[in-house]
Amino acid sequence: MLKIILALLLIPLLIIPAFAEEFEQVLSSEQGTLNIGLSVESTSDSMAKLNIGWLNPMTNKIQEHIDYRVTVVKDGENIFGPIPLTHTSPGKVKIPVEFSSSGEHEVIIEMEGILFRPIPLETTVFTINVGEQTTQTSTPTETESQSSEGGGCLIATAAYGSEMAPQVQFLREIRDNTVLQTQSGTSFMTAFNTFYYTFSPTVADYERENPVFKEAVKVGLTPLLTSLTILNYVDIDTEQEMLGYGIGIIMLNIGMYFVAPAVVIIALKKRIR
């Protein structure tokens, strides 16, 4: 029995952080701090996903918690980005990009932070060849449109004091890089934002005025942040997977925020009687 328990305890150490997946190209960052892997996955005639991972050169494992920017250039003109400085907790991202024409493109990846610590800017430039694709007029990409429409995490920003706080960056990353990558996730966020922004400005203002309430909100957000970390360790590529994990996390939070406290209150009442 003891051997089984020890084996179970060792499982997280063996899989987190995960070994690097296979990338089509792997280059060193400007100063050699990390290696960066890049693969391109075509999703339609004009759309493709950039699969990017940051690798520890000593262990060849994914390096978690990276602050980065991405730009895609064709013939000296930006066709995508640069995106704002963004934080990835799992150390790998999938970014959808619309390519208006085929041919050679440059993918410029800038790195400015590791493990929540800023570092001098390191730039890595990849060259990719996009195949024969339908030429279209360049329009704002899906990611840029989502970022502009996604809004801010007002309550979390007020609780943690800055939009650059790791917890706020984590929530934004989950929203932009996971939830908004599927139609069901986009529909959920549209409905959620309609409800969320009816009360969040008031709550955020009260947090700034009342330090005790601010600390209480931090405590209240902890179970939510903990449950969302599940999404860092799963690949969600289909609508069914998004629905499955989404419903599971919603049910988990209902249990933590409502069912568990109700059970405790009922148990206390029985003891008092």
ChimeraX commands (.cxc) that place a marker at each C-alpha (Angstrom):
marker #1 position 0.00,0.00,0.00 radius 0.5
marker #1 position 2.82,2.41,0.87 radius 0.5
marker #1 position 4.43,1.82,-2.53 radius 0.5
marker #1 position 1.16,2.65,-4.30 radius 0.5
marker #1 position 0.78,5.90,-2.33 radius 0.5
marker #1 position 4.37,6.93,-3.15 radius 0.5
marker #1 position 3.78,6.17,-6.82 radius 0.5
marker #1 position 0.66,8.35,-6.86 radius 0.5
marker #1 position 2.56,11.18,-5.20 radius 0.5
marker #1 position 5.28,10.98,-7.84 radius 0.5
marker #1 position 2.90,11.23,-10.80 radius 0.5
marker #1 position 2.60,15.08,-10.71 radius 0.5
marker #1 position 6.39,15.36,-10.57 radius 0.5
marker #1 position 6.67,13.23,-13.69 radius 0.5
marker #1 position 4.13,15.08,-15.80 radius 0.5
marker #1 position 4.32,18.73,-14.61 radius 0.5
marker #1 position 5.99,20.48,-16.28 radius 0.5
marker #1 position 5.42,18.20,-19.25 radius 0.5
marker #1 position 8.14,17.11,-21.61 radius 0.5
marker #1 position 8.41,19.18,-24.72 radius 0.5
marker #1 position 6.14,18.17,-27.54 radius 0.5
marker #1 position 7.49,17.83,-31.06 radius 0.5
marker #1 position 7.85,21.12,-32.90 radius 0.5
marker #1 position 8.61,21.69,-36.57 radius 0.5
marker #1 position 11.30,24.23,-35.67 radius 0.5
marker #1 position 13.24,24.86,-32.45 radius 0.5
marker #1 position 15.47,27.92,-32.11 radius 0.5
marker #1 position 17.36,29.46,-29.22 radius 0.5
marker #1 position 16.27,32.82,-27.83 radius 0.5
marker #1 position 18.54,35.80,-28.48 radius 0.5
marker #1 position 20.69,35.29,-25.37 radius 0.5
marker #1 position 20.24,31.52,-25.19 radius 0.5
marker #1 position 18.07,31.67,-22.06 radius 0.5
marker #1 position 15.41,29.35,-23.49 radius 0.5
marker #1 position 14.71,27.39,-26.64 radius 0.5
marker #1 position 11.49,28.18,-28.49 radius 0.5
marker #1 position 9.55,25.63,-30.51 radius 0.5
marker #1 position 7.16,26.49,-33.33 radius 0.5
marker #1 position 4.73,24.42,-35.40 radius 0.5
marker #1 position 2.10,25.64,-37.84 radius 0.5
marker #1 position -1.26,23.85,-38.00 radius 0.5
marker #1 position -3.52,24.73,-40.92 radius 0.5
marker #1 position -7.18,24.99,-39.98 radius 0.5
marker #1 position -8.62,26.35,-43.27 radius 0.5
marker #1 position -7.51,27.86,-46.57 radius 0.5
marker #1 position -6.50,31.12,-44.91 radius 0.5
marker #1 position -6.36,30.31,-41.18 radius 0.5
marker #1 position -3.64,28.51,-39.26 radius 0.5
marker #1 position -2.65,28.04,-35.62 radius 0.5
marker #1 position 0.83,28.88,-34.42 radius 0.5
marker #1 position 1.77,26.32,-31.77 radius 0.5
marker #1 position 4.50,27.92,-29.66 radius 0.5
marker #1 position 6.34,26.44,-26.68 radius 0.5
marker #1 position 9.15,27.73,-24.49 radius 0.5
marker #1 position 11.68,25.02,-23.57 radius 0.5
marker #1 position 14.26,24.85,-20.81 radius 0.5
marker #1 position 17.50,24.03,-22.69 radius 0.5
marker #1 position 18.88,22.04,-19.72 radius 0.5
marker #1 position 15.92,19.69,-19.35 radius 0.5
marker #1 position 14.11,20.06,-22.71 radius 0.5
marker #1 position 10.90,20.46,-20.72 radius 0.5
marker #1 position 8.26,23.14,-21.16 radius 0.5
marker #1 position 9.18,26.23,-19.14 radius 0.5
marker #1 position 6.12,27.63,-17.38 radius 0.5
marker #1 position 5.16,31.29,-16.81 radius 0.5
marker #1 position 6.46,33.25,-19.79 radius 0.5
marker #1 position 5.74,36.89,-20.75 radius 0.5
marker #1 position 5.78,37.21,-24.53 radius 0.5
marker #1 position 4.71,39.04,-27.69 radius 0.5
marker #1 position 4.14,37.61,-31.16 radius 0.5
marker #1 position 4.23,39.34,-34.56 radius 0.5
marker #1 position 3.83,37.82,-38.04 radius 0.5
marker #1 position 5.42,39.73,-40.93 radius 0.5
marker #1 position 5.04,39.35,-44.70 radius 0.5
marker #1 position 7.20,41.45,-47.06 radius 0.5
marker #1 position 8.03,43.90,-44.30 radius 0.5
marker #1 position 4.41,44.46,-43.26 radius 0.5
marker #1 position 2.73,43.16,-40.10 radius 0.5
marker #1 position -0.17,40.86,-40.94 radius 0.5
marker #1 position -0.67,39.92,-37.28 radius 0.5
marker #1 position 0.26,41.73,-34.08 radius 0.5
marker #1 position 2.31,42.66,-32.32 radius 0.5
marker #1 position -0.01,41.44,-29.57 radius 0.5
marker #1 position 0.25,43.18,-26.17 radius 0.5
marker #1 position 2.68,41.66,-23.67 radius 0.5
marker #1 position 0.90,38.46,-22.62 radius 0.5
marker #1 position 1.53,35.89,-19.89 radius 0.5
marker #1 position 1.25,32.14,-20.44 radius 0.5
marker #1 position 1.12,29.97,-17.34 radius 0.5
marker #1 position 1.67,26.56,-19.01 radius 0.5
marker #1 position 4.53,27.83,-21.20 radius 0.5
marker #1 position 2.85,27.00,-24.50 radius 0.5
marker #1 position 0.15,28.69,-26.57 radius 0.5
marker #1 position -1.92,28.19,-29.71 radius 0.5
marker #1 position -2.54,31.41,-31.62 radius 0.5
marker #1 position -4.90,31.56,-34.64 radius 0.5
marker #1 position -3.60,33.75,-37.48 radius 0.5
marker #1 position -5.20,34.72,-40.77 radius 0.5
marker #1 position -2.77,34.64,-43.71 radius 0.5
marker #1 position -3.87,36.83,-46.62 radius 0.5
marker #1 position -1.47,35.21,-49.09 radius 0.5
marker #1 position 0.90,32.30,-49.50 radius 0.5
marker #1 position 4.68,32.49,-49.38 radius 0.5
marker #1 position 7.41,33.19,-46.87 radius 0.5
marker #1 position 6.50,34.81,-43.54 radius 0.5
marker #1 position 8.48,35.74,-40.46 radius 0.5
marker #1 position 7.18,34.89,-36.99 radius 0.5
marker #1 position 8.81,37.20,-34.44 radius 0.5
marker #1 position 8.58,36.02,-30.82 radius 0.5
marker #1 position 9.70,38.41,-28.07 radius 0.5
marker #1 position 10.26,37.22,-24.51 radius 0.5
marker #1 position 10.35,39.65,-21.57 radius 0.5
marker #1 position 9.66,37.56,-18.45 radius 0.5
marker #1 position 10.17,34.12,-16.91 radius 0.5
marker #1 position 8.45,32.89,-13.73 radius 0.5
marker #1 position 6.94,36.36,-13.07 radius 0.5
marker #1 position 10.38,38.01,-13.26 radius 0.5
marker #1 position 11.16,40.53,-16.01 radius 0.5
marker #1 position 14.21,39.83,-18.18 radius 0.5
marker #1 position 15.94,41.89,-20.88 radius 0.5
marker #1 position 14.09,41.56,-24.17 radius 0.5
marker #1 position 15.08,38.48,-26.18 radius 0.5
marker #1 position 13.83,38.15,-29.75 radius 0.5
marker #1 position 13.61,34.99,-31.84 radius 0.5
marker #1 position 12.71,35.07,-35.54 radius 0.5
marker #1 position 11.28,32.05,-37.36 radius 0.5
marker #1 position 10.78,31.75,-41.13 radius 0.5
marker #1 position 7.73,29.77,-42.26 radius 0.5
marker #1 position 6.33,29.03,-45.70 radius 0.5
marker #1 position 2.58,29.22,-46.00 radius 0.5
marker #1 position 1.17,27.04,-48.79 radius 0.5
marker #1 position -1.25,27.88,-51.55 radius 0.5
marker #1 position -4.14,29.69,-49.93 radius 0.5
marker #1 position -7.06,31.81,-50.96 radius 0.5
marker #1 position -5.96,35.44,-51.18 radius 0.5
marker #1 position -8.18,37.65,-49.07 radius 0.5
marker #1 position -8.19,41.25,-48.01 radius 0.5
marker #1 position -6.33,41.59,-44.76 radius 0.5
marker #1 position -8.73,42.01,-41.86 radius 0.5
marker #1 position -8.24,42.11,-38.10 radius 0.5
marker #1 position -7.38,38.62,-36.92 radius 0.5
marker #1 position -9.61,36.56,-34.69 radius 0.5
marker #1 position -7.31,36.98,-31.69 radius 0.5
marker #1 position -7.04,40.76,-32.09 radius 0.5
marker #1 position -10.83,41.08,-32.44 radius 0.5
marker #1 position -11.41,38.95,-29.38 radius 0.5
marker #1 position -8.89,40.89,-27.33 radius 0.5
marker #1 position -10.52,44.19,-28.19 radius 0.5
marker #1 position -14.01,42.87,-27.39 radius 0.5
marker #1 position -13.09,40.73,-24.39 radius 0.5
marker #1 position -13.01,43.55,-21.89 radius 0.5
marker #1 position -11.12,43.56,-18.61 radius 0.5
marker #1 position -11.27,41.52,-15.44 radius 0.5
marker #1 position -12.49,44.43,-13.32 radius 0.5
marker #1 position -13.06,42.63,-10.01 radius 0.5
marker #1 position -9.78,40.69,-10.15 radius 0.5
marker #1 position -7.83,43.78,-11.24 radius 0.5
marker #1 position -9.19,45.77,-8.29 radius 0.5
marker #1 position -8.51,42.88,-5.90 radius 0.5
marker #1 position -4.90,42.33,-6.96 radius 0.5
marker #1 position -4.11,45.99,-7.66 radius 0.5
marker #1 position -2.91,45.82,-11.27 radius 0.5
marker #1 position -3.79,44.45,-14.70 radius 0.5
marker #1 position -0.27,42.99,-14.74 radius 0.5
marker #1 position -0.81,40.96,-11.56 radius 0.5
marker #1 position -0.16,37.24,-12.28 radius 0.5
marker #1 position -3.69,36.26,-11.25 radius 0.5
marker #1 position -5.25,38.79,-13.66 radius 0.5
marker #1 position -2.91,37.76,-16.47 radius 0.5
marker #1 position -3.87,34.14,-15.83 radius 0.5
marker #1 position -7.59,34.89,-16.12 radius 0.5
marker #1 position -7.05,36.90,-19.30 radius 0.5
marker #1 position -4.93,34.13,-20.79 radius 0.5
marker #1 position -7.54,31.46,-20.05 radius 0.5
marker #1 position -10.21,33.64,-21.64 radius 0.5
marker #1 position -8.26,34.58,-24.78 radius 0.5
marker #1 position -6.22,31.44,-25.44 radius 0.5
marker #1 position -8.69,28.76,-24.36 radius 0.5
marker #1 position -12.32,29.82,-23.95 radius 0.5
marker #1 position -12.52,32.15,-26.94 radius 0.5
marker #1 position -10.94,29.61,-29.29 radius 0.5
marker #1 position -14.25,27.75,-29.69 radius 0.5
marker #1 position -17.70,28.89,-30.77 radius 0.5
marker #1 position -19.34,27.56,-27.62 radius 0.5
marker #1 position -16.75,29.34,-25.48 radius 0.5
marker #1 position -17.30,32.59,-27.38 radius 0.5
marker #1 position -21.08,32.30,-26.93 radius 0.5
marker #1 position -20.62,31.66,-23.21 radius 0.5
marker #1 position -18.34,34.70,-22.80 radius 0.5
marker #1 position -20.81,36.93,-24.67 radius 0.5
marker #1 position -23.64,35.91,-22.33 radius 0.5
marker #1 position -21.38,36.05,-19.27 radius 0.5
marker #1 position -20.08,39.54,-20.08 radius 0.5
marker #1 position -23.62,40.84,-20.49 radius 0.5
marker #1 position -24.31,39.76,-16.91 radius 0.5
marker #1 position -20.82,40.45,-15.46 radius 0.5
marker #1 position -20.58,44.10,-16.50 radius 0.5
marker #1 position -23.92,44.95,-14.88 radius 0.5
marker #1 position -22.34,44.70,-11.41 radius 0.5
marker #1 position -18.54,44.39,-11.71 radius 0.5
marker #1 position -17.78,48.16,-11.93 radius 0.5
marker #1 position -19.66,48.72,-8.66 radius 0.5
marker #1 position -17.90,45.83,-6.93 radius 0.5
marker #1 position -14.50,46.99,-8.20 radius 0.5
marker #1 position -15.10,50.53,-6.92 radius 0.5
marker #1 position -16.10,49.21,-3.49 radius 0.5
marker #1 position -12.94,47.06,-3.38 radius 0.5
marker #1 position -10.80,50.17,-3.87 radius 0.5
marker #1 position -12.65,51.98,-1.09 radius 0.5
marker #1 position -12.72,49.12,1.42 radius 0.5
marker #1 position -9.45,47.18,2.05 radius 0.5
marker #1 position -11.23,44.55,4.17 radius 0.5
marker #1 position -13.69,43.81,1.36 radius 0.5
marker #1 position -10.78,43.72,-1.09 radius 0.5
marker #1 position -9.04,41.01,0.93 radius 0.5
marker #1 position -12.30,39.08,1.21 radius 0.5
marker #1 position -12.65,39.12,-2.58 radius 0.5
marker #1 position -9.09,37.78,-2.92 radius 0.5
marker #1 position -10.00,34.87,-0.67 radius 0.5
marker #1 position -13.21,34.33,-2.61 radius 0.5
marker #1 position -11.38,34.24,-5.95 radius 0.5
marker #1 position -8.90,31.57,-4.82 radius 0.5
marker #1 position -11.16,28.52,-5.47 radius 0.5
marker #1 position -12.04,29.88,-8.94 radius 0.5
marker #1 position -8.39,30.42,-9.87 radius 0.5
marker #1 position -7.49,26.98,-8.57 radius 0.5
marker #1 position -10.22,25.25,-10.59 radius 0.5
marker #1 position -9.27,27.09,-13.79 radius 0.5
marker #1 position -5.70,25.79,-13.62 radius 0.5
marker #1 position -7.15,22.50,-14.89 radius 0.5
marker #1 position -7.42,24.11,-18.34 radius 0.5
marker #1 position -3.64,24.62,-18.42 radius 0.5
marker #1 position -3.04,20.88,-18.57 radius 0.5
marker #1 position -5.58,19.78,-21.16 radius 0.5
marker #1 position -5.80,20.31,-24.91 radius 0.5
marker #1 position -9.14,21.69,-26.03 radius 0.5
marker #1 position -9.50,21.48,-29.80 radius 0.5
marker #1 position -13.20,20.70,-30.28 radius 0.5
marker #1 position -16.55,22.13,-29.23 radius 0.5
marker #1 position -17.36,18.93,-27.33 radius 0.5
marker #1 position -14.16,19.17,-25.27 radius 0.5
marker #1 position -14.85,22.83,-24.46 radius 0.5
marker #1 position -18.39,22.00,-23.35 radius 0.5
marker #1 position -17.25,19.02,-21.29 radius 0.5
marker #1 position -14.47,20.82,-19.44 radius 0.5
marker #1 position -16.53,24.00,-19.13 radius 0.5
marker #1 position -19.52,22.25,-17.56 radius 0.5
marker #1 position -17.18,20.29,-15.29 radius 0.5
marker #1 position -15.49,23.44,-14.00 radius 0.5
marker #1 position -18.84,25.20,-13.50 radius 0.5
marker #1 position -20.13,22.25,-11.48 radius 0.5
marker #1 position -16.88,22.17,-9.48 radius 0.5
marker #1 position -17.26,25.85,-8.59 radius 0.5
marker #1 position -20.92,25.39,-7.66 radius 0.5
marker #1 position -19.79,22.67,-5.29 radius 0.5
marker #1 position -17.04,24.82,-3.75 radius 0.5
marker #1 position -19.02,28.06,-3.45 radius 0.5
marker #1 position -22.52,26.78,-2.61 radius 0.5
marker #1 position -22.78,23.06,-1.82 radius 0.5
marker #1 position -19.79,22.81,0.54 radius 0.5
marker #1 position -20.77,25.89,2.63 radius 0.5
marker #1 position -24.38,24.63,2.79 radius 0.5
marker #1 position -23.21,21.24,4.06 radius 0.5
marker #1 position -21.05,22.92,6.72 radius 0.5
marker #1 position -23.92,25.18,7.86 radius 0.5
marker #1 position -26.34,22.25,8.10 radius 0.5
marker #1 position -23.80,20.21,10.08 radius 0.5
marker #1 position -23.20,23.10,12.48 radius 0.5
marker #1 position -26.92,23.58,13.02 radius 0.5
marker #1 position -27.34,19.90,13.86 radius 0.5
marker #1 position -24.53,20.08,16.42 radius 0.5
marker #1 position -26.00,23.19,18.05 radius 0.5
marker #1 position -29.34,21.47,18.46 radius 0.5
marker link #1:1,2 radius 0.2
marker link #1:2,3 radius 0.2
marker link #1:3,4 radius 0.2
marker link #1:4,5 radius 0.2
marker link #1:5,6 radius 0.2
marker link #1:6,7 radius 0.2
marker link #1:7,8 radius 0.2
marker link #1:8,9 radius 0.2
marker link #1:9,10 radius 0.2
marker link #1:10,11 radius 0.2
marker link #1:11,12 radius 0.2
marker link #1:12,13 radius 0.2
marker link #1:13,14 radius 0.2
marker link #1:14,15 radius 0.2
marker link #1:15,16 radius 0.2
marker link #1:16,17 radius 0.2
marker link #1:17,18 radius 0.2
marker link #1:18,19 radius 0.2
marker link #1:19,20 radius 0.2
marker link #1:20,21 radius 0.2
marker link #1:21,22 radius 0.2
marker link #1:22,23 radius 0.2
marker link #1:23,24 radius 0.2
marker link #1:24,25 radius 0.2
marker link #1:25,26 radius 0.2
marker link #1:26,27 radius 0.2
marker link #1:27,28 radius 0.2
marker link #1:28,29 radius 0.2
marker link #1:29,30 radius 0.2
marker link #1:30,31 radius 0.2
marker link #1:31,32 radius 0.2
marker link #1:32,33 radius 0.2
marker link #1:33,34 radius 0.2
marker link #1:34,35 radius 0.2
marker link #1:35,36 radius 0.2
marker link #1:36,37 radius 0.2
marker link #1:37,38 radius 0.2
marker link #1:38,39 radius 0.2
marker link #1:39,40 radius 0.2
marker link #1:40,41 radius 0.2
marker link #1:41,42 radius 0.2
marker link #1:42,43 radius 0.2
marker link #1:43,44 radius 0.2
marker link #1:44,45 radius 0.2
marker link #1:45,46 radius 0.2
marker link #1:46,47 radius 0.2
marker link #1:47,48 radius 0.2
marker link #1:48,49 radius 0.2
marker link #1:49,50 radius 0.2
marker link #1:50,51 radius 0.2
marker link #1:51,52 radius 0.2
marker link #1:52,53 radius 0.2
marker link #1:53,54 radius 0.2
marker link #1:54,55 radius 0.2
marker link #1:55,56 radius 0.2
marker link #1:56,57 radius 0.2
marker link #1:57,58 radius 0.2
marker link #1:58,59 radius 0.2
marker link #1:59,60 radius 0.2
marker link #1:60,61 radius 0.2
marker link #1:61,62 radius 0.2
marker link #1:62,63 radius 0.2
marker link #1:63,64 radius 0.2
marker link #1:64,65 radius 0.2
marker link #1:65,66 radius 0.2
marker link #1:66,67 radius 0.2
marker link #1:67,68 radius 0.2
marker link #1:68,69 radius 0.2
marker link #1:69,70 radius 0.2
marker link #1:70,71 radius 0.2
marker link #1:71,72 radius 0.2
marker link #1:72,73 radius 0.2
marker link #1:73,74 radius 0.2
marker link #1:74,75 radius 0.2
marker link #1:75,76 radius 0.2
marker link #1:76,77 radius 0.2
marker link #1:77,78 radius 0.2
marker link #1:78,79 radius 0.2
marker link #1:79,80 radius 0.2
marker link #1:80,81 radius 0.2
marker link #1:81,82 radius 0.2
marker link #1:82,83 radius 0.2
marker link #1:83,84 radius 0.2
marker link #1:84,85 radius 0.2
marker link #1:85,86 radius 0.2
marker link #1:86,87 radius 0.2
marker link #1:87,88 radius 0.2
marker link #1:88,89 radius 0.2
marker link #1:89,90 radius 0.2
marker link #1:90,91 radius 0.2
marker link #1:91,92 radius 0.2
marker link #1:92,93 radius 0.2
marker link #1:93,94 radius 0.2
marker link #1:94,95 radius 0.2
marker link #1:95,96 radius 0.2
marker link #1:96,97 radius 0.2
marker link #1:97,98 radius 0.2
marker link #1:98,99 radius 0.2
marker link #1:99,100 radius 0.2
marker link #1:100,101 radius 0.2
marker link #1:101,102 radius 0.2
marker link #1:102,103 radius 0.2
marker link #1:103,104 radius 0.2
marker link #1:104,105 radius 0.2
marker link #1:105,106 radius 0.2
marker link #1:106,107 radius 0.2
marker link #1:107,108 radius 0.2
marker link #1:108,109 radius 0.2
marker link #1:109,110 radius 0.2
marker link #1:110,111 radius 0.2
marker link #1:111,112 radius 0.2
marker link #1:112,113 radius 0.2
marker link #1:113,114 radius 0.2
marker link #1:114,115 radius 0.2
marker link #1:115,116 radius 0.2
marker link #1:116,117 radius 0.2
marker link #1:117,118 radius 0.2
marker link #1:118,119 radius 0.2
marker link #1:119,120 radius 0.2
marker link #1:120,121 radius 0.2
marker link #1:121,122 radius 0.2
marker link #1:122,123 radius 0.2
marker link #1:123,124 radius 0.2
marker link #1:124,125 radius 0.2
marker link #1:125,126 radius 0.2
marker link #1:126,127 radius 0.2
marker link #1:127,128 radius 0.2
marker link #1:128,129 radius 0.2
marker link #1:129,130 radius 0.2
marker link #1:130,131 radius 0.2
marker link #1:131,132 radius 0.2
marker link #1:132,133 radius 0.2
marker link #1:133,134 radius 0.2
marker link #1:134,135 radius 0.2
marker link #1:135,136 radius 0.2
marker link #1:136,137 radius 0.2
marker link #1:137,138 radius 0.2
marker link #1:138,139 radius 0.2
marker link #1:139,140 radius 0.2
marker link #1:140,141 radius 0.2
marker link #1:141,142 radius 0.2
marker link #1:142,143 radius 0.2
marker link #1:143,144 radius 0.2
marker link #1:144,145 radius 0.2
marker link #1:145,146 radius 0.2
marker link #1:146,147 radius 0.2
marker link #1:147,148 radius 0.2
marker link #1:148,149 radius 0.2
marker link #1:149,150 radius 0.2
marker link #1:150,151 radius 0.2
marker link #1:151,152 radius 0.2
marker link #1:152,153 radius 0.2
marker link #1:153,154 radius 0.2
marker link #1:154,155 radius 0.2
marker link #1:155,156 radius 0.2
marker link #1:156,157 radius 0.2
marker link #1:157,158 radius 0.2
marker link #1:158,159 radius 0.2
marker link #1:159,160 radius 0.2
marker link #1:160,161 radius 0.2
marker link #1:161,162 radius 0.2
marker link #1:162,163 radius 0.2
marker link #1:163,164 radius 0.2
marker link #1:164,165 radius 0.2
marker link #1:165,166 radius 0.2
marker link #1:166,167 radius 0.2
marker link #1:167,168 radius 0.2
marker link #1:168,169 radius 0.2
marker link #1:169,170 radius 0.2
marker link #1:170,171 radius 0.2
marker link #1:171,172 radius 0.2
marker link #1:172,173 radius 0.2
marker link #1:173,174 radius 0.2
marker link #1:174,175 radius 0.2
marker link #1:175,176 radius 0.2
marker link #1:176,177 radius 0.2
marker link #1:177,178 radius 0.2
marker link #1:178,179 radius 0.2
marker link #1:179,180 radius 0.2
marker link #1:180,181 radius 0.2
marker link #1:181,182 radius 0.2
marker link #1:182,183 radius 0.2
marker link #1:183,184 radius 0.2
marker link #1:184,185 radius 0.2
marker link #1:185,186 radius 0.2
marker link #1:186,187 radius 0.2
marker link #1:187,188 radius 0.2
marker link #1:188,189 radius 0.2
marker link #1:189,190 radius 0.2
marker link #1:190,191 radius 0.2
marker link #1:191,192 radius 0.2
marker link #1:192,193 radius 0.2
marker link #1:193,194 radius 0.2
marker link #1:194,195 radius 0.2
marker link #1:195,196 radius 0.2
marker link #1:196,197 radius 0.2
marker link #1:197,198 radius 0.2
marker link #1:198,199 radius 0.2
marker link #1:199,200 radius 0.2
marker link #1:200,201 radius 0.2
marker link #1:201,202 radius 0.2
marker link #1:202,203 radius 0.2
marker link #1:203,204 radius 0.2
marker link #1:204,205 radius 0.2
marker link #1:205,206 radius 0.2
marker link #1:206,207 radius 0.2
marker link #1:207,208 radius 0.2
marker link #1:208,209 radius 0.2
marker link #1:209,210 radius 0.2
marker link #1:210,211 radius 0.2
marker link #1:211,212 radius 0.2
marker link #1:212,213 radius 0.2
marker link #1:213,214 radius 0.2
marker link #1:214,215 radius 0.2
marker link #1:215,216 radius 0.2
marker link #1:216,217 radius 0.2
marker link #1:217,218 radius 0.2
marker link #1:218,219 radius 0.2
marker link #1:219,220 radius 0.2
marker link #1:220,221 radius 0.2
marker link #1:221,222 radius 0.2
marker link #1:222,223 radius 0.2
marker link #1:223,224 radius 0.2
marker link #1:224,225 radius 0.2
marker link #1:225,226 radius 0.2
marker link #1:226,227 radius 0.2
marker link #1:227,228 radius 0.2
marker link #1:228,229 radius 0.2
marker link #1:229,230 radius 0.2
marker link #1:230,231 radius 0.2
marker link #1:231,232 radius 0.2
marker link #1:232,233 radius 0.2
marker link #1:233,234 radius 0.2
marker link #1:234,235 radius 0.2
marker link #1:235,236 radius 0.2
marker link #1:236,237 radius 0.2
marker link #1:237,238 radius 0.2
marker link #1:238,239 radius 0.2
marker link #1:239,240 radius 0.2
marker link #1:240,241 radius 0.2
marker link #1:241,242 radius 0.2
marker link #1:242,243 radius 0.2
marker link #1:243,244 radius 0.2
marker link #1:244,245 radius 0.2
marker link #1:245,246 radius 0.2
marker link #1:246,247 radius 0.2
marker link #1:247,248 radius 0.2
marker link #1:248,249 radius 0.2
marker link #1:249,250 radius 0.2
marker link #1:250,251 radius 0.2
marker link #1:251,252 radius 0.2
marker link #1:252,253 radius 0.2
marker link #1:253,254 radius 0.2
marker link #1:254,255 radius 0.2
marker link #1:255,256 radius 0.2
marker link #1:256,257 radius 0.2
marker link #1:257,258 radius 0.2
marker link #1:258,259 radius 0.2
marker link #1:259,260 radius 0.2
marker link #1:260,261 radius 0.2
marker link #1:261,262 radius 0.2
marker link #1:262,263 radius 0.2
marker link #1:263,264 radius 0.2
marker link #1:264,265 radius 0.2
marker link #1:265,266 radius 0.2
marker link #1:266,267 radius 0.2
marker link #1:267,268 radius 0.2
marker link #1:268,269 radius 0.2
marker link #1:269,270 radius 0.2
marker link #1:270,271 radius 0.2
marker link #1:271,272 radius 0.2
marker link #1:272,273 radius 0.2
view
